[in-house]
Amino acid sequence: MGFLKNNVLIAVLVLILFVGGGAYYVFKDDTGVNPSALSSTSLEGSVDQELLLTLLQLKSLKLDSSIFMTDVFQSLIDFSLEIPDEPTGRTNPFLPVGKDPAPANQIPQ
């Protein structure tokens, strides 16, 4: 403990170095891509290609609907509850109270 009291400045500097090194490790850019080499068209093209490939894969899927006709599926019980309609709130909840516009059916003619 006496060592720490005598070398507080050194201990603080070492702590700052460790925290700084940790922050650098966490936030460093390790993608290896030069941002100036990227153009928006090259990025859009790769995204478009990936999207088209995914859509083609989804289009080629064939689902077997016979599972819905099995006795096990037919014996399943639906435990869902009906959610009753609740009254809606203010049209704009961010307006101050008392500044609400009149509802459409209460506008004077």
Backbone as XML, in Angstrom:
<?xml version="1.0"?>
<chain id="A" units="angstrom">
  <residue number="1" name="MET">
    <atom name="N" x="0.814" y="-1.185" z="0.000"/>
    <atom name="CA" x="0.000" y="0.000" z="0.000"/>
    <atom name="C" x="0.862" y="1.255" z="0.000"/>
  </residue>
  <residue number="2" name="GLY">
    <atom name="N" x="1.985" y="1.192" z="0.673"/>
    <atom name="CA" x="2.895" y="2.330" z="0.718"/>
    <atom name="C" x="3.451" y="2.641" z="-0.659"/>
  </residue>
  <residue number="3" name="PHE">
    <atom name="N" x="3.646" y="1.614" z="-1.483"/>
    <atom name="CA" x="4.145" y="1.806" z="-2.843"/>
    <atom name="C" x="3.170" y="2.633" z="-3.658"/>
  </residue>
  <residue number="4" name="LEU">
    <atom name="N" x="1.860" y="2.342" z="-3.520"/>
    <atom name="CA" x="0.844" y="3.084" z="-4.263"/>
    <atom name="C" x="0.788" y="4.537" z="-3.822"/>
  </residue>
  <residue number="5" name="LYS">
    <atom name="N" x="0.915" y="4.792" z="-2.520"/>
    <atom name="CA" x="0.875" y="6.169" z="-2.031"/>
    <atom name="C" x="2.047" y="6.967" z="-2.577"/>
  </residue>
  <residue number="6" name="ASN">
    <atom name="N" x="3.177" y="6.317" z="-2.725"/>
    <atom name="CA" x="4.366" y="7.020" z="-3.209"/>
    <atom name="C" x="4.351" y="7.211" z="-4.721"/>
  </residue>
  <residue number="7" name="ASN">
    <atom name="N" x="3.654" y="6.367" z="-5.431"/>
    <atom name="CA" x="3.677" y="6.403" z="-6.901"/>
    <atom name="C" x="2.272" y="6.544" z="-7.494"/>
  </residue>
  <residue number="8" name="VAL">
    <atom name="N" x="1.476" y="7.430" z="-6.941"/>
    <atom name="CA" x="0.108" y="7.646" z="-7.404"/>
    <atom name="C" x="0.103" y="8.115" z="-8.853"/>
  </residue>
  <residue number="9" name="LEU">
    <atom name="N" x="0.990" y="9.012" z="-9.217"/>
    <atom name="CA" x="1.035" y="9.539" z="-10.581"/>
    <atom name="C" x="1.321" y="8.431" z="-11.582"/>
  </residue>
  <residue number="10" name="ILE">
    <atom name="N" x="2.262" y="7.569" z="-11.273"/>
    <atom name="CA" x="2.598" y="6.456" z="-12.179"/>
    <atom name="C" x="1.414" y="5.502" z="-12.301"/>
  </residue>
  <residue number="11" name="ALA">
    <atom name="N" x="0.737" y="5.205" z="-11.183"/>
    <atom name="CA" x="-0.417" y="4.305" z="-11.214"/>
    <atom name="C" x="-1.544" y="4.891" z="-12.060"/>
  </residue>
  <residue number="12" name="VAL">
    <atom name="N" x="-1.777" y="6.196" z="-11.952"/>
    <atom name="CA" x="-2.831" y="6.846" z="-12.733"/>
    <atom name="C" x="-2.477" y="6.821" z="-14.218"/>
  </residue>
  <residue number="13" name="LEU">
    <atom name="N" x="-1.216" y="7.071" z="-14.546"/>
    <atom name="CA" x="-0.794" y="7.037" z="-15.955"/>
    <atom name="C" x="-0.936" y="5.637" z="-16.546"/>
  </residue>
  <residue number="14" name="VAL">
    <atom name="N" x="-0.579" y="4.617" z="-15.778"/>
    <atom name="CA" x="-0.722" y="3.234" z="-16.265"/>
    <atom name="C" x="-2.200" y="2.911" z="-16.475"/>
  </residue>
  <residue number="15" name="LEU">
    <atom name="N" x="-3.049" y="3.347" z="-15.550"/>
    <atom name="CA" x="-4.482" y="3.109" z="-15.694"/>
    <atom name="C" x="-5.033" y="3.806" z="-16.941"/>
  </residue>
  <residue number="16" name="ILE">
    <atom name="N" x="-4.600" y="5.046" z="-17.174"/>
    <atom name="CA" x="-5.050" y="5.777" z="-18.365"/>
    <atom name="C" x="-4.583" y="5.080" z="-19.633"/>
  </residue>
  <residue number="17" name="LEU">
    <atom name="N" x="-3.363" y="4.557" z="-19.632"/>
    <atom name="CA" x="-2.867" y="3.827" z="-20.804"/>
    <atom name="C" x="-3.689" y="2.571" z="-21.066"/>
  </residue>
  <residue number="18" name="PHE">
    <atom name="N" x="-4.031" y="1.840" z="-20.002"/>
    <atom name="CA" x="-4.841" y="0.637" z="-20.185"/>
    <atom name="C" x="-6.234" y="0.976" z="-20.716"/>
  </residue>
  <residue number="19" name="VAL">
    <atom name="N" x="-6.850" y="2.015" z="-20.168"/>
    <atom name="CA" x="-8.186" y="2.410" z="-20.636"/>
    <atom name="C" x="-8.116" y="2.898" z="-22.074"/>
  </residue>
  <residue number="20" name="GLY">
    <atom name="N" x="-7.091" y="3.699" z="-22.402"/>
    <atom name="CA" x="-6.937" y="4.179" z="-23.777"/>
    <atom name="C" x="-6.680" y="3.039" z="-24.753"/>
  </residue>
  <residue number="21" name="GLY">
    <atom name="N" x="-5.842" y="2.084" z="-24.365"/>
    <atom name="CA" x="-5.582" y="0.930" z="-25.231"/>
    <atom name="C" x="-6.835" y="0.090" z="-25.437"/>
  </residue>
  <residue number="22" name="GLY">
    <atom name="N" x="-7.619" y="-0.084" z="-24.377"/>
    <atom name="CA" x="-8.875" y="-0.828" z="-24.503"/>
    <atom name="C" x="-9.856" y="-0.122" z="-25.416"/>
  </residue>
  <residue number="23" name="ALA">
    <atom name="N" x="-9.952" y="1.205" z="-25.274"/>
    <atom name="CA" x="-10.858" y="1.964" z="-26.138"/>
    <atom name="C" x="-10.409" y="1.885" z="-27.591"/>
  </residue>
  <residue number="24" name="TYR">
    <atom name="N" x="-9.094" y="1.970" z="-27.825"/>
    <atom name="CA" x="-8.592" y="1.865" z="-29.192"/>
    <atom name="C" x="-8.918" y="0.489" z="-29.774"/>
  </residue>
  <residue number="25" name="TYR">
    <atom name="N" x="-8.737" y="-0.558" z="-28.988"/>
    <atom name="CA" x="-9.003" y="-1.918" z="-29.462"/>
    <atom name="C" x="-10.481" y="-2.093" z="-29.809"/>
  </residue>
  <residue number="26" name="VAL">
    <atom name="N" x="-11.362" y="-1.525" z="-28.989"/>
    <atom name="CA" x="-12.801" y="-1.691" z="-29.214"/>
    <atom name="C" x="-13.282" y="-0.875" z="-30.408"/>
  </residue>
  <residue number="27" name="PHE">
    <atom name="N" x="-12.769" y="0.357" z="-30.561"/>
    <atom name="CA" x="-13.311" y="1.265" z="-31.565"/>
    <atom name="C" x="-12.487" y="1.378" z="-32.843"/>
  </residue>
  <residue number="28" name="LYS">
    <atom name="N" x="-11.431" y="0.608" z="-32.978"/>
    <atom name="CA" x="-10.613" y="0.729" z="-34.185"/>
    <atom name="C" x="-11.368" y="0.197" z="-35.398"/>
  </residue>
  <residue number="29" name="ASP">
    <atom name="N" x="-11.036" y="0.704" z="-36.565"/>
    <atom name="CA" x="-11.682" y="0.301" z="-37.809"/>
    <atom name="C" x="-10.874" y="-0.831" z="-38.409"/>
  </residue>
  <residue number="30" name="ASP">
    <atom name="N" x="-11.383" y="-2.057" z="-38.274"/>
    <atom name="CA" x="-10.622" y="-3.207" z="-38.758"/>
    <atom name="C" x="-11.238" y="-3.831" z="-40.012"/>
  </residue>
  <residue number="31" name="THR">
    <atom name="N" x="-12.027" y="-3.048" z="-40.756"/>
    <atom name="CA" x="-12.641" y="-3.593" z="-41.962"/>
    <atom name="C" x="-11.625" y="-3.763" z="-43.075"/>
  </residue>
  <residue number="32" name="GLY">
    <atom name="N" x="-10.580" y="-2.965" z="-43.098"/>
    <atom name="CA" x="-9.559" y="-3.068" z="-44.130"/>
    <atom name="C" x="-10.007" y="-2.532" z="-45.470"/>
  </residue>
  <residue number="33" name="VAL">
    <atom name="N" x="-11.111" y="-1.803" z="-45.494"/>
    <atom name="CA" x="-11.644" y="-1.254" z="-46.735"/>
    <atom name="C" x="-11.313" y="0.221" z="-46.776"/>
  </residue>
  <residue number="34" name="ASN">
    <atom name="N" x="-10.803" y="0.667" z="-47.899"/>
    <atom name="CA" x="-10.498" y="2.079" z="-48.078"/>
    <atom name="C" x="-11.795" y="2.800" z="-48.431"/>
  </residue>
  <residue number="35" name="PRO">
    <atom name="N" x="-12.292" y="3.709" z="-47.569"/>
    <atom name="CA" x="-13.580" y="4.364" z="-47.838"/>
    <atom name="C" x="-13.596" y="5.150" z="-49.140"/>
  </residue>
  <residue number="36" name="SER">
    <atom name="N" x="-12.445" y="5.696" z="-49.561"/>
    <atom name="CA" x="-12.444" y="6.466" z="-50.798"/>
    <atom name="C" x="-12.563" y="5.560" z="-52.026"/>
  </residue>
  <residue number="37" name="ALA">
    <atom name="N" x="-12.243" y="4.271" z="-51.859"/>
    <atom name="CA" x="-12.329" y="3.350" z="-52.993"/>
    <atom name="C" x="-13.760" y="2.872" z="-53.233"/>
  </residue>
  <residue number="38" name="LEU">
    <atom name="N" x="-14.636" y="3.070" z="-52.247"/>
    <atom name="CA" x="-16.012" y="2.619" z="-52.398"/>
    <atom name="C" x="-16.836" y="3.687" z="-53.092"/>
  </residue>
  <residue number="39" name="SER">
    <atom name="N" x="-17.656" y="3.243" z="-53.993"/>
    <atom name="CA" x="-18.594" y="4.169" z="-54.613"/>
    <atom name="C" x="-19.995" y="3.672" z="-54.321"/>
  </residue>
  <residue number="40" name="SER">
    <atom name="N" x="-20.942" y="4.554" z="-54.366"/>
    <atom name="CA" x="-22.310" y="4.165" z="-54.040"/>
    <atom name="C" x="-22.851" y="3.162" z="-55.054"/>
  </residue>
  <residue number="41" name="THR">
    <atom name="N" x="-22.414" y="3.240" z="-56.292"/>
    <atom name="CA" x="-22.925" y="2.310" z="-57.297"/>
    <atom name="C" x="-22.402" y="0.904" z="-57.053"/>
  </residue>
  <residue number="42" name="SER">
    <atom name="N" x="-21.158" y="0.766" z="-56.608"/>
    <atom name="CA" x="-20.645" y="-0.577" z="-56.355"/>
    <atom name="C" x="-21.339" y="-1.199" z="-55.167"/>
  </residue>
  <residue number="43" name="LEU">
    <atom name="N" x="-21.654" y="-0.396" z="-54.151"/>
    <atom name="CA" x="-22.370" y="-0.924" z="-53.004"/>
    <atom name="C" x="-23.800" y="-1.292" z="-53.372"/>
  </residue>
  <residue number="44" name="GLU">
    <atom name="N" x="-24.459" y="-0.447" z="-54.140"/>
    <atom name="CA" x="-25.828" y="-0.731" z="-54.539"/>
    <atom name="C" x="-25.884" y="-1.980" z="-55.401"/>
  </residue>
  <residue number="45" name="GLY">
    <atom name="N" x="-24.918" y="-2.174" z="-56.272"/>
    <atom name="CA" x="-24.898" y="-3.355" z="-57.124"/>
    <atom name="C" x="-24.762" y="-4.629" z="-56.319"/>
  </residue>
  <residue number="46" name="SER">
    <atom name="N" x="-23.902" y="-4.630" z="-55.306"/>
    <atom name="CA" x="-23.732" y="-5.830" z="-54.501"/>
    <atom name="C" x="-24.977" y="-6.110" z="-53.668"/>
  </residue>
  <residue number="47" name="VAL">
    <atom name="N" x="-25.622" y="-5.047" z="-53.174"/>
    <atom name="CA" x="-26.846" y="-5.229" z="-52.404"/>
    <atom name="C" x="-27.949" y="-5.742" z="-53.311"/>
  </residue>
  <residue number="48" name="ASP">
    <atom name="N" x="-28.036" y="-5.193" z="-54.519"/>
    <atom name="CA" x="-29.052" y="-5.650" z="-55.472"/>
    <atom name="C" x="-28.844" y="-7.110" z="-55.832"/>
  </residue>
  <residue number="49" name="GLN">
    <atom name="N" x="-27.598" y="-7.495" z="-56.085"/>
    <atom name="CA" x="-27.302" y="-8.887" z="-56.435"/>
    <atom name="C" x="-27.687" y="-9.814" z="-55.287"/>
  </residue>
  <residue number="50" name="GLU">
    <atom name="N" x="-27.353" y="-9.415" z="-54.065"/>
    <atom name="CA" x="-27.663" y="-10.254" z="-52.907"/>
    <atom name="C" x="-29.170" y="-10.384" z="-52.729"/>
  </residue>
  <residue number="51" name="LEU">
    <atom name="N" x="-29.895" y="-9.292" z="-52.936"/>
    <atom name="CA" x="-31.344" y="-9.315" z="-52.817"/>
    <atom name="C" x="-31.961" y="-10.213" z="-53.888"/>
  </residue>
  <residue number="52" name="LEU">
    <atom name="N" x="-31.478" y="-10.115" z="-55.113"/>
    <atom name="CA" x="-31.999" y="-10.967" z="-56.187"/>
    <atom name="C" x="-31.736" y="-12.441" z="-55.915"/>
  </residue>
  <residue number="53" name="LEU">
    <atom name="N" x="-30.550" y="-12.771" z="-55.419"/>
    <atom name="CA" x="-30.249" y="-14.164" z="-55.094"/>
    <atom name="C" x="-31.161" y="-14.681" z="-53.992"/>
  </residue>
  <residue number="54" name="THR">
    <atom name="N" x="-31.408" y="-13.864" z="-52.986"/>
    <atom name="CA" x="-32.299" y="-14.270" z="-51.899"/>
    <atom name="C" x="-33.722" y="-14.468" z="-52.419"/>
  </residue>
  <residue number="55" name="LEU">
    <atom name="N" x="-34.192" y="-13.572" z="-53.280"/>
    <atom name="CA" x="-35.540" y="-13.723" z="-53.841"/>
    <atom name="C" x="-35.656" y="-14.976" z="-54.699"/>
  </residue>
  <residue number="56" name="LEU">
    <atom name="N" x="-34.626" y="-15.284" z="-55.464"/>
    <atom name="CA" x="-34.652" y="-16.498" z="-56.275"/>
    <atom name="C" x="-34.678" y="-17.745" z="-55.401"/>
  </residue>
  <residue number="57" name="GLN">
    <atom name="N" x="-33.926" y="-17.714" z="-54.301"/>
    <atom name="CA" x="-33.946" y="-18.861" z="-53.397"/>
    <atom name="C" x="-35.319" y="-19.019" z="-52.755"/>
  </residue>
  <residue number="58" name="LEU">
    <atom name="N" x="-35.949" y="-17.918" z="-52.385"/>
    <atom name="CA" x="-37.274" y="-17.996" z="-51.787"/>
    <atom name="C" x="-38.311" y="-18.467" z="-52.792"/>
  </residue>
  <residue number="59" name="LYS">
    <atom name="N" x="-38.144" y="-18.073" z="-54.043"/>
    <atom name="CA" x="-39.096" y="-18.464" z="-55.076"/>
    <atom name="C" x="-39.035" y="-19.969" z="-55.348"/>
  </residue>
  <residue number="60" name="SER">
    <atom name="N" x="-37.859" y="-20.538" z="-55.170"/>
    <atom name="CA" x="-37.706" y="-21.958" z="-55.475"/>
    <atom name="C" x="-38.142" y="-22.869" z="-54.329"/>
  </residue>
  <residue number="61" name="LEU">
    <atom name="N" x="-38.544" y="-22.308" z="-53.205"/>
    <atom name="CA" x="-38.987" y="-23.133" z="-52.075"/>
    <atom name="C" x="-40.323" y="-23.789" z="-52.383"/>
  </residue>
  <residue number="62" name="LYS">
    <atom name="N" x="-40.442" y="-25.032" z="-52.009"/>
    <atom name="CA" x="-41.697" y="-25.762" z="-52.142"/>
    <atom name="C" x="-42.120" y="-26.208" z="-50.747"/>
  </residue>
  <residue number="63" name="LEU">
    <atom name="N" x="-43.296" y="-25.774" z="-50.310"/>
    <atom name="CA" x="-43.793" y="-26.129" z="-48.993"/>
    <atom name="C" x="-44.759" y="-27.297" z="-49.096"/>
  </residue>
  <residue number="64" name="ASP">
    <atom name="N" x="-44.597" y="-28.235" z="-48.169"/>
    <atom name="CA" x="-45.462" y="-29.402" z="-48.124"/>
    <atom name="C" x="-46.624" y="-29.094" z="-47.192"/>
  </residue>
  <residue number="65" name="SER">
    <atom name="N" x="-47.809" y="-28.876" z="-47.732"/>
    <atom name="CA" x="-48.958" y="-28.497" z="-46.917"/>
    <atom name="C" x="-49.687" y="-29.701" z="-46.324"/>
  </residue>
  <residue number="66" name="SER">
    <atom name="N" x="-49.192" y="-30.912" z="-46.554"/>
    <atom name="CA" x="-49.857" y="-32.090" z="-46.006"/>
    <atom name="C" x="-49.729" y="-32.156" z="-44.483"/>
  </residue>
  <residue number="67" name="ILE">
    <atom name="N" x="-48.789" y="-31.421" z="-43.896"/>
    <atom name="CA" x="-48.656" y="-31.414" z="-42.435"/>
    <atom name="C" x="-49.905" y="-30.849" z="-41.775"/>
  </residue>
  <residue number="68" name="PHE">
    <atom name="N" x="-50.625" y="-29.958" z="-42.454"/>
    <atom name="CA" x="-51.820" y="-29.364" z="-41.884"/>
    <atom name="C" x="-53.006" y="-30.323" z="-41.893"/>
  </residue>
  <residue number="69" name="MET">
    <atom name="N" x="-52.900" y="-31.425" z="-42.591"/>
    <atom name="CA" x="-53.983" y="-32.402" z="-42.668"/>
    <atom name="C" x="-53.779" y="-33.580" z="-41.713"/>
  </residue>
  <residue number="70" name="THR">
    <atom name="N" x="-52.662" y="-33.622" z="-40.991"/>
    <atom name="CA" x="-52.391" y="-34.742" z="-40.087"/>
    <atom name="C" x="-53.280" y="-34.656" z="-38.858"/>
  </residue>
  <residue number="71" name="ASP">
    <atom name="N" x="-53.502" y="-35.813" z="-38.212"/>
    <atom name="CA" x="-54.334" y="-35.861" z="-37.013"/>
    <atom name="C" x="-53.717" y="-35.062" z="-35.867"/>
  </residue>
  <residue number="72" name="VAL">
    <atom name="N" x="-52.404" y="-35.073" z="-35.777"/>
    <atom name="CA" x="-51.740" y="-34.344" z="-34.699"/>
    <atom name="C" x="-51.980" y="-32.848" z="-34.848"/>
  </residue>
  <residue number="73" name="PHE">
    <atom name="N" x="-51.850" y="-32.331" z="-36.041"/>
    <atom name="CA" x="-52.088" y="-30.904" z="-36.258"/>
    <atom name="C" x="-53.545" y="-30.565" z="-36.033"/>
  </residue>
  <residue number="74" name="GLN">
    <atom name="N" x="-54.453" y="-31.427" z="-36.481"/>
    <atom name="CA" x="-55.879" y="-31.172" z="-36.323"/>
    <atom name="C" x="-56.306" y="-31.219" z="-34.855"/>
  </residue>
  <residue number="75" name="SER">
    <atom name="N" x="-55.544" y="-31.946" z="-34.008"/>
    <atom name="CA" x="-55.913" y="-32.055" z="-32.597"/>
    <atom name="C" x="-55.412" y="-30.873" z="-31.764"/>
  </residue>
  <residue number="76" name="LEU">
    <atom name="N" x="-54.651" y="-29.971" z="-32.359"/>
    <atom name="CA" x="-54.166" y="-28.809" z="-31.621"/>
    <atom name="C" x="-55.332" y="-27.908" z="-31.233"/>
  </residue>
  <residue number="77" name="ILE">
    <atom name="N" x="-55.234" y="-27.296" z="-30.048"/>
    <atom name="CA" x="-56.296" y="-26.444" z="-29.533"/>
    <atom name="C" x="-55.817" y="-24.996" z="-29.556"/>
  </residue>
  <residue number="78" name="ASP">
    <atom name="N" x="-56.682" y="-24.122" z="-30.001"/>
    <atom name="CA" x="-56.369" y="-22.693" z="-30.065"/>
    <atom name="C" x="-56.730" y="-22.049" z="-28.731"/>
  </residue>
  <residue number="79" name="PHE">
    <atom name="N" x="-55.741" y="-21.571" z="-27.994"/>
    <atom name="CA" x="-55.962" y="-20.939" z="-26.700"/>
    <atom name="C" x="-55.903" y="-19.412" z="-26.792"/>
  </residue>
  <residue number="80" name="SER">
    <atom name="N" x="-55.955" y="-18.855" z="-27.979"/>
    <atom name="CA" x="-55.855" y="-17.410" z="-28.114"/>
    <atom name="C" x="-57.110" y="-16.741" z="-27.554"/>
  </residue>
  <residue number="81" name="LEU">
    <atom name="N" x="-56.934" y="-15.504" z="-27.091"/>
    <atom name="CA" x="-58.034" y="-14.744" z="-26.523"/>
    <atom name="C" x="-58.415" y="-13.625" z="-27.463"/>
  </residue>
  <residue number="82" name="GLU">
    <atom name="N" x="-59.692" y="-13.296" z="-27.475"/>
    <atom name="CA" x="-60.184" y="-12.178" z="-28.260"/>
    <atom name="C" x="-59.784" y="-10.892" z="-27.548"/>
  </residue>
  <residue number="83" name="ILE">
    <atom name="N" x="-59.151" y="-9.980" z="-28.249"/>
    <atom name="CA" x="-58.744" y="-8.709" z="-27.663"/>
    <atom name="C" x="-59.840" y="-7.699" z="-27.952"/>
  </residue>
  <residue number="84" name="PRO">
    <atom name="N" x="-60.489" y="-7.186" z="-26.883"/>
    <atom name="CA" x="-61.591" y="-6.241" z="-27.130"/>
    <atom name="C" x="-61.056" y="-4.904" z="-27.614"/>
  </residue>
  <residue number="85" name="ASP">
    <atom name="N" x="-61.901" y="-4.190" z="-28.379"/>
    <atom name="CA" x="-61.532" y="-2.859" z="-28.846"/>
    <atom name="C" x="-61.522" y="-1.902" z="-27.661"/>
  </residue>
  <residue number="86" name="GLU">
    <atom name="N" x="-60.511" y="-1.060" z="-27.614"/>
    <atom name="CA" x="-60.375" y="-0.056" z="-26.563"/>
    <atom name="C" x="-60.563" y="1.319" z="-27.179"/>
  </residue>
  <residue number="87" name="PRO">
    <atom name="N" x="-61.020" y="2.284" z="-26.395"/>
    <atom name="CA" x="-61.155" y="3.635" z="-26.942"/>
    <atom name="C" x="-59.772" y="4.196" z="-27.265"/>
  </residue>
  <residue number="88" name="THR">
    <atom name="N" x="-59.717" y="4.943" z="-28.359"/>
    <atom name="CA" x="-58.443" y="5.520" z="-28.764"/>
    <atom name="C" x="-58.167" y="6.783" z="-27.963"/>
  </residue>
  <residue number="89" name="GLY">
    <atom name="N" x="-56.914" y="7.172" z="-27.917"/>
    <atom name="CA" x="-56.509" y="8.359" z="-27.175"/>
    <atom name="C" x="-56.637" y="9.614" z="-28.014"/>
  </residue>
  <residue number="90" name="ARG">
    <atom name="N" x="-55.810" y="10.575" z="-27.686"/>
    <atom name="CA" x="-55.820" y="11.851" z="-28.395"/>
    <atom name="C" x="-55.258" y="11.675" z="-29.794"/>
  </residue>
  <residue number="91" name="THR">
    <atom name="N" x="-55.686" y="12.541" z="-30.710"/>
    <atom name="CA" x="-55.189" y="12.442" z="-32.077"/>
    <atom name="C" x="-53.705" y="12.792" z="-32.138"/>
  </residue>
  <residue number="92" name="ASN">
    <atom name="N" x="-53.272" y="13.768" z="-31.333"/>
    <atom name="CA" x="-51.865" y="14.133" z="-31.254"/>
    <atom name="C" x="-51.497" y="14.234" z="-29.779"/>
  </residue>
  <residue number="93" name="PRO">
    <atom name="N" x="-50.884" y="13.190" z="-29.214"/>
    <atom name="CA" x="-50.596" y="13.195" z="-27.781"/>
    <atom name="C" x="-49.515" y="14.192" z="-27.387"/>
  </residue>
  <residue number="94" name="PHE">
    <atom name="N" x="-48.825" y="14.799" z="-28.338"/>
    <atom name="CA" x="-47.746" y="15.726" z="-28.031"/>
    <atom name="C" x="-48.217" y="17.173" z="-27.922"/>
  </residue>
  <residue number="95" name="LEU">
    <atom name="N" x="-49.453" y="17.456" z="-28.328"/>
    <atom name="CA" x="-49.988" y="18.802" z="-28.169"/>
    <atom name="C" x="-50.279" y="19.048" z="-26.694"/>
  </residue>
  <residue number="96" name="PRO">
    <atom name="N" x="-50.176" y="20.293" z="-26.242"/>
    <atom name="CA" x="-50.544" y="20.587" z="-24.852"/>
    <atom name="C" x="-52.015" y="20.270" z="-24.615"/>
  </residue>
  <residue number="97" name="VAL">
    <atom name="N" x="-52.347" y="19.928" z="-23.384"/>
    <atom name="CA" x="-53.730" y="19.568" z="-23.046"/>
    <atom name="C" x="-54.624" y="20.769" z="-23.276"/>
  </residue>
  <residue number="98" name="GLY">
    <atom name="N" x="-55.763" y="20.552" z="-23.911"/>
    <atom name="CA" x="-56.701" y="21.621" z="-24.216"/>
    <atom name="C" x="-56.501" y="22.210" z="-25.596"/>
  </residue>
  <residue number="99" name="LYS">
    <atom name="N" x="-55.462" y="21.824" z="-26.308"/>
    <atom name="CA" x="-55.182" y="22.357" z="-27.642"/>
    <atom name="C" x="-55.525" y="21.339" z="-28.730"/>
  </residue>
  <residue number="100" name="ASP">
    <atom name="N" x="-56.259" y="20.294" z="-28.356"/>
    <atom name="CA" x="-56.614" y="19.263" z="-29.325"/>
    <atom name="C" x="-57.542" y="19.825" z="-30.387"/>
  </residue>
  <residue number="101" name="PRO">
    <atom name="N" x="-57.321" y="19.439" z="-31.643"/>
    <atom name="CA" x="-58.275" y="19.847" z="-32.681"/>
    <atom name="C" x="-59.599" y="19.106" z="-32.476"/>
  </residue>
  <residue number="102" name="ALA">
    <atom name="N" x="-60.660" y="19.713" z="-32.905"/>
    <atom name="CA" x="-61.970" y="19.094" z="-32.770"/>
    <atom name="C" x="-62.037" y="17.862" z="-33.654"/>
  </residue>
  <residue number="103" name="PRO">
    <atom name="N" x="-62.672" y="16.774" z="-33.176"/>
    <atom name="CA" x="-62.838" y="15.585" z="-34.023"/>
    <atom name="C" x="-63.636" y="15.926" z="-35.276"/>
  </residue>
  <residue number="104" name="ALA">
    <atom name="N" x="-63.471" y="15.134" z="-36.310"/>
    <atom name="CA" x="-64.098" y="15.420" z="-37.614"/>
    <atom name="C" x="-65.605" y="15.470" z="-37.521"/>
  </residue>
  <residue number="105" name="ASN">
    <atom name="N" x="-66.221" y="14.665" z="-36.630"/>
    <atom name="CA" x="-67.680" y="14.646" z="-36.562"/>
    <atom name="C" x="-68.233" y="15.775" z="-35.694"/>
  </residue>
  <residue number="106" name="GLN">
    <atom name="N" x="-67.371" y="16.591" z="-35.031"/>
    <atom name="CA" x="-67.833" y="17.687" z="-34.182"/>
    <atom name="C" x="-67.465" y="19.060" z="-34.716"/>
  </residue>
  <residue number="107" name="ILE">
    <atom name="N" x="-67.023" y="19.145" z="-35.962"/>
    <atom name="CA" x="-66.672" y="20.427" z="-36.553"/>
    <atom name="C" x="-67.949" y="21.177" z="-36.874"/>
  </residue>
  <residue number="108" name="PRO">
    <atom name="N" x="-68.074" y="22.443" z="-36.400"/>
    <atom name="CA" x="-69.300" y="23.200" z="-36.701"/>
    <atom name="C" x="-69.425" y="23.480" z="-38.194"/>
  </residue>
  <residue number="109" name="GLN">
    <atom name="N" x="-70.633" y="23.415" z="-38.679"/>
    <atom name="CA" x="-70.899" y="23.602" z="-40.100"/>
    <atom name="C" x="-71.248" y="25.032" z="-40.384"/>
  </residue>
</chain>
